[in-house]
Amino acid sequence: MRFIAIFEDIADGSAIRDELTEAHRAFLRENKGKMRLAGAVRETPDSAPSGGVWVFDTDTIDEADAIVRQDPFFKAGLRASYKLFAWGTAPGYEDVVL
């Protein structure tokens, strides 16, 4: 089943982000089989990241949540909040492979 996590970062998380970017990227690579897509979101293409979106392919929402909670950014307090939703494919997009 697919789930989507939407993250909002703390207002000034640049020090955490700078310190843990490599550990965060390694974590994402380690979980690539359970995560179809992952990336930062920004208010404009040139602005600093203000959060992120991950698309999971896991058996349960609890499994997706457990992955989120092991992320170095999450553990260090960069994430101000996040929401986790079940996510389905819109009609007409069933043939699109992520």
C-alpha distance (Angstrom), angle and dihedral (degrees) to the residues before:
residue distance angle dihedral
M1 . . .
R2 3.77 . .
F3 3.79 125.9 .
I4 3.78 131.6 177.2
A5 3.80 127.5 -146.7
I6 3.80 119.1 -158.8
F7 3.80 115.5 -165.0
E8 3.78 131.9 -163.5
D9 3.80 115.6 -164.2
I10 3.79 128.5 -142.9
A11 3.80 115.2 -92.0
D12 3.79 97.5 -102.2
G13 3.75 107.0 22.1
S14 3.80 96.0 140.0
A15 3.82 94.1 113.3
I16 3.82 91.8 52.5
R17 3.79 91.2 44.7
D18 3.82 92.5 49.2
E19 3.80 93.1 47.9
L20 3.81 97.6 45.5
T21 3.81 106.2 30.7
E22 3.81 94.5 106.3
A23 3.83 92.8 46.4
H24 3.83 89.6 47.4
R25 3.82 92.1 50.6
A26 3.82 91.0 48.2
F27 3.81 88.7 50.5
L28 3.81 90.9 51.9
R29 3.81 91.2 50.0
E30 3.83 90.8 49.3
N31 3.82 90.3 53.9
K32 3.80 97.8 41.3
G33 3.81 92.0 116.4
K34 3.81 91.2 60.2
M35 3.81 95.8 37.4
R36 3.80 119.8 64.2
L37 3.80 95.9 -174.3
A38 3.78 135.4 3.9
G39 3.76 132.0 175.2
A40 3.77 149.7 138.8
V41 3.79 123.9 -94.4
R42 3.79 124.4 -142.9
E43 3.78 134.7 -174.3
T44 3.82 89.3 -125.5
P45 3.82 131.7 7.3
D46 3.82 90.7 -103.0
S47 3.81 99.6 43.9
A48 3.79 127.9 96.4
P49 3.80 118.2 -91.6
S50 3.80 113.5 -84.9
G51 3.80 98.5 -176.9
G52 3.76 141.4 -38.4
V53 3.79 148.8 -114.8
W54 3.79 126.6 -136.4
V55 3.80 127.3 -174.6
F56 3.80 113.4 -152.9
D57 3.77 132.4 -161.1
T58 3.81 101.0 -162.1
D59 3.79 135.7 138.1
T60 3.81 94.7 -116.7
I61 3.78 141.1 15.1
D62 3.82 87.9 -119.5
E63 3.80 89.4 60.5
A64 3.82 90.9 52.1
D65 3.81 90.3 47.4
A66 3.80 91.4 51.2
I67 3.81 89.9 53.7
V68 3.82 91.6 50.1
R69 3.79 91.5 51.8
Q70 3.83 92.4 54.0
D71 3.82 94.3 55.3
P72 3.84 111.4 114.6
F73 3.83 90.5 -132.7
F74 3.81 90.9 53.3
K75 3.80 94.0 45.5
A76 3.82 91.8 49.9
G77 3.81 93.4 52.5
L78 3.82 99.9 -107.7
R79 3.80 91.8 129.9
A80 3.81 112.0 79.4
S81 3.79 89.7 -173.5
Y82 3.75 143.3 -21.8
K83 3.77 139.0 -166.6
L84 3.76 126.9 -152.1
F85 3.80 120.0 -155.2
A86 3.79 138.1 177.4
W87 3.80 106.5 -112.6
G88 3.78 130.1 -156.3
T89 3.77 134.9 -172.8
A90 3.80 118.9 -102.3
P91 3.80 117.9 -120.2
G92 3.77 109.7 -86.9
Y93 3.80 94.0 29.8
E94 3.80 98.4 77.3
D95 3.82 90.9 108.4
V96 3.82 94.7 54.1
V97 3.79 111.0 104.7
L98 3.79 119.7 -153.1
